[in-house]
Amino acid sequence: MLAPHACNPAHSRGRRYPEPEAPTRTAFQRDRDRIVHSTAFRRLVYKTQVFLNHEGDLFRTRLTHSLEVAQLGRSIARALHLNEDLVEAIALAHDLGHTPFGHAGQDALNACMSSHGGFEHNLQSLRVVDELEERYPQYNGLNLSFETREGILKHCSVANAQVIEAREPNGVARRFIERRQASLEAQLCNLADEIAYNAHDIDDGVRSGLLSLEQLEEVPLFNDFRIEVLAGHPQLQGRRLLYEAIRRMLSAQVYDVIDATQRAIAAAQPADAQAAAQGEALVVFSPVMRERSTQLKRFLFRNLYRHAQVMQTTDLARRVVHELFDLYLQRPDEMQAGFAARSDRARAVADYIAGMTDRFAAREHARLTGQTLWSNVAG
C-alpha cells in the first residue's frame, strides 16, 4: 500500500550493472539482503558509537545503532506508506564507511587525507558498496539500486559531488549540485538516525556514569517524560525510570515526525517520488520538536561527547589513526596485499584504516609501534 510519492521498486532507476530481477524479492529487498551479508556490515559490531568497543559489552556499536535506526525508520515508513524495504536498506548501510573510534577516527583520517581529497564517512559508505566489497565475479561492490545508493550518500560537498558526477553523469550526487532533496525514504533515515543516537547516547551516557538523571533534568525533551513517568509510578527509580522516560521520548518523536510529515506532504501534494524530492524536505519534525531535539544534542555535546574521560580516549584514538596512516604510507607491505598493490597509496591507506574495527586498529598499532595504549583490548 505505497503512497504515490513513495519509491516504488518497479520504477527504480536500476543498478550500475544490469541484472535480472530476483523472482521472489523486490530490488530494495535484494539491496537489504546484500548489505546484511557484506563484510563491512559485520565489522560494525566492533566499531565505536561513543564508547570504544573494549570499554563495555553493553554500549551501542555501529551495528546496534544501525539496527535501531532501521527499526525506527520502518515504523515511521509504515505509518506514512513509504517503502519500508528501502528505508531499511539505507539505514543498515548508512554507517558502513565509518572509521574505527567513531567521529574521532573520522576527524583524524580526514586530517591525514587533507592533501589527498579528504575523508568523509558518507562518501566512504558509498565507496564501500560501490567499490570495496569483493563478493561477486562480475563487478566490485554490491551493485545496489540507485535509490539505495542515493540514500547512503547523506551529505556531500558540491566539490565532491562534481567529482562523482564526472564519473557517473546524472547519478547519485547530482542532487547536491542541483540543490534537490533525496527520496522521502532517505529523508526519513536521516531523522531516524538523529532520533536513535540522541536516545541511545542518553542511555549509554548514564550507563557509563558520565551522565546522571539529575543532569538530564535540564533537558526538556527528556525531563517532561521523567516527570510524567513519576506521576504514574512515584516509587520508580534508576534504570527502570531511565528506560521508561526514553521509551516515551522515542514514541513522542516518532509520532511528531509522522504528524509533521503528513502535514508537509498534504501541503506540497507531490504527485510522485520525483516531485517529492523537489524543494524543502518533507520528512520533518514539528518546529517545537526540532528545537527540543537540538537542545538535547547540545546537552550531549557539552556533557558527554566533550566529557574529559571521553576526550582522553578520543585523543588516543586520533593518535592511533594518525600513526597508522604514516606507518602504512611508509611501509605499504604491512597492509593486506590488495591494498599494498594499489597505485593511489594514500587512498588505499585510508580505505584500509576505515575498514578496521576498533580492536583491530588498536592491535595493529601495538604491533607496528610496540606501544599498548589500551591494556584491555581483546586479543
N, C-alpha and C positions, 0 to 999 in steps of 0.2 A: 504494500500500500504506500508506494513512494509519492511524495508531493511532486507537482510538476517542476518545481525548482530544485529538486534533489538530483544528484548524479545517478544516472541510470547506466548500469554496466553495458546494456545493449547499445548505448550511444557513446561508449568510451572512445577516446582518441587513439586507443591502441597501445601497442608496445613498440619499442625501438626496433626489435627484431620480430617480424610477424610470426605468429604461432597459431596452430589450430586451436579452437576453443575447447575447453575441457567439457566432457559430456555431462558432468554432474555438479560443476561449480561455476559460479559467475567469475568474471575477470577479477573482481575485487576480493572474492573469497580465495581465489588462487593466489593473489598477491599476499594476503594474510598468511596463508599456509607456507609460502616460500620464505617469508620473513621469520616465522616461528622456527623453521628448520635451518636457518642460517647460522653460521659460526658466530657472526657478530652479535646476534641475539643472545646466544648462550653466554657470551662474555659479559653481558650486562649484569649478571648475578654477582660478579666480583668487581663492579665499578661503583665508585662512590656517588652518593647523592649529596649529603652534607658531611656525614661522619665516615672516616675511612673504613675500608672493609674489615680491618682487623680490630676495630675499636668496640665491636659488639655484634652478636649474632642477630639481634632483632631490629637494628636500624635499617631504614629503607636503603635499597640499592637502586641502580638504574633499572634493573629488571622489575622489581616490585613497583617502582614508580610508574613504569610504562604500563604495567597491568592495571594499576589504579586509574590511570588516565583513560585506558581503553574501557574500563567498566563505567566510569562516569560518562564518557563520550557516548557509549552505546545507549545508556539510559536516557540521555537527553535526545539523541538522534531518534529513538523510538517515539518519543512524545511529539517530536517535530516532523515525523515522517520523512526524515532524511535517510541516507543509505548507511545503515549500521556497519555493514562489512567494510566499506571504505573508511569510515571513522576508525574502526578497529585496526585496520591495516596501517593507517597513518600513525595512530597512537603507538602501536607496537614498534614502529620503525623510527620514530622521531628522534630518539637518542642513540641510534646505532653508531653515530660518528663521534660520540663523546669520548674524550680522553680519560685516562685514569686520573684519580684525585679530583674529580669534579671540575668546578669552574676555575680552581687554582691551576689545574693541569692545562686547561684550555688557554688561560691567560699566558702561562709560561710558554706553551708551544707557539702561540701567536707571536709572542715576542721573539722567539727563536727564528720564526719564519718571516720576520718583518721585511727582510730584503729579498724574500723569495715568494712573494704573493700573499703572505699572511696565512692564518689558520682560523677557521670558524666552524663550529661543530655542526651547524645545519648543512653547510656545504659539504662537510665530511660525511654526514649521513647519506646525502645523495651520492657522493663518491663511492661509499660502501656498496649501495645497492646497484649502482651503475657499473662499477669497475672492479672493486676489490674482492668481492665474494667470488670464489672459484668453485662452482658446483656443476656447471653444465659444459658439454663438449663444444657447443656451437658459439658461445659468447662469454665474455666476462660479465660479472654482476648477476642480478636476479631477474633482469628483463621484466620489470614491473610495469603496470599500466601507467599511462600519462598522469591520470588523476591522483594516483598514489604518490608518484614522484613529485608532482607539483605540491602536494600537501606536506611532504617531507621537507621541502625547501621553504621553511617557515620565514626566514629572514635572508636577505641578500642585498648587498650594496649594488648601486647601479653599475659601478665598475666591474664587479664580479658577474653581474647579470649579463653585461655586454660580452664578457669572455665566454660564458656559457651559450649565449645566443649565437655567437660566431660559430660554435661547434654544432649547435642544434637550433637552426633557424625556426622561429615561431614555436619555441619549445617551452620548457617549464620555467625558464627565467624571464620570458617575455613580459609577464605581468608586472615585474618590478620596473621595467623600462617604461611601460605604458601606465603605471600607477593604478593597476587594477587589483582587485581582491582575488584570492584563491576561491575555491568552491566553498559552499556553506559547510560542507563536511570538514574541510581543512580549517575554516574559521572556528568551528566547534572544537576541534582538537586543541587549538591554541588556548581557548578558555578552559577546557577540561584540564589541561596541563597546569594552568595557574591555580585552579581550584584544588587540584590534587596536592601540589607541592606546598601550598600555604597550610593545608590541613595536616599533612604528614610531618611537616617541619615543626609544627607545634608539638605534635606527639613525640617526635624524636628529641626535640629540644628538652622537653620535660623528662623524658626517659634518661637522657644523658646527665641531668642535674644542672644543666646550664640555664634552663628556664624554670620558673616556678609558677604555680597557679596564681600566686599573689601578683606577680609581674603582669600576667595576662589580663588582670582586671583593667588595665589601661587601654585594652584593645576592644572597642565597642562591638565589633563583629563577633568576637568570642564571648565577651563578658555578658552580653544580653542573654545568651543561651545558657551560660553558667547560672545566672540568676533565675532563669526560667526553670532549669533543672532542679535547683534547690527549693523552689517554690513547691514543687510536687514531691520532692524527696529530700526533706530537710536534713536527714542524717547522712546523706551521701557525701563521700569524700574520696580523695586520692584518685586512682586510675579510673574507677567507675565514673566519677564525676567528670573527669577529663574526657573519657571516651564518649559519654552521652552528650556533652556540650559540643564536641567536634562533630558527632553524628548529626545533631540538629543544625549546626552551622553548615555542613555539607549539603544537607537537604534544602536549606533555605537558599543557598547559592544556585543549586540545580533548578529549583522552581523559579527563581528570579530570572535565570537565563532563558528558561522556556517561555515565561510570560513576556519578557522584554523582546525576545526574538520574534515571537508570534506577532507582537505589535509592529515591529520594524518591517517584517515581511508583508503584513497586511497594508502598511502604508506604501511600501515600494511596489508591491504587486508584480514581482518578476515573473515573466512568462515561462522561463525555463532556467536551467542551471547556468547557462552562459549569461543571461540577463542578471542573475543574482550576484554575479561577480563584478558587476559594474558599480561605480560609486562607492559609498561608505560601506563598512562592514555591517552585516545584518544580524549576525550571531553575537549578541552583546549582553552585558549586564545592564540593569537599570542605572541611572545616574547615582542613586543613593548607594546601591551595592558596589558600583565601581569605586566610589570614594572609600567605602568601608574596606574593600579588598586592598586598595592602595595603602590605607592606614596600617593594615596588618602586615603588608610587605615591608613597609618602613620600620615597623617594630621588629620584625625578624632580622632585617638587615642590621639594625643597631645592636640588638641584644643577643642574636645567635650567630649570624654569619661573620660579625666583627667582634665576637667574644674573644678574649685573649687566648683562651685554650684552643679555640678553632683556628685562630690566626697563627699560633705557634705550629700547629700541624700543617696548615696550608703553606706556610713558609718553607717547611721541609719538603713538601710536595713540589713546590716550584723549583727548589734546588735539584731534586731528583730529575725532573724533566729537562732542565737546562743542562745538567751534566751529562745525561744520557744523550741528548741531542749532539753535544760537542763530541762525545766519545764515538758515536756512530758515524759522524761526519769524517772523523779522522781514521776510524777503523771499521769500514763498512762490512768487512767479513765477519764481524761479531753479530750481525743481523742474520736472519734466515736468508737462504740463498736467493730466493726470488726477489727480495728487496735489495740485497747487496749488488745484484747484477744490473739494476736499473741505472740508466744514464743520468736522470734527474735526481741526484743524490739527496739533496735537501728535502724534496717532496717525498722521496722513498723513506727517509728517516722519519718525517712527520707521519706518514701513513703507518709505519711500523710502531711508533710510540703511541699514536692514537688508538691503535688496536689492542694495546696492552690492558690487562686488568691491573688493579692496584697492586696486588701481591706479586704479580709477575714483574711489574716495573720496579718494585722495591727489591726483589731478588736479583734482577739484572743489574741494578745499581750497586748492590752489595758485591756481586760477582766481579764487576768491572772496576770498582774503586777500592774494594776491601773495607768499605765503611758500612756498618749496620746502623741505620738511622732509627729503625723501629724494631725493637727486640722481639715483639710478639707477632710479627708477620709469619703466617703459616709457611712451612717449608714445602 
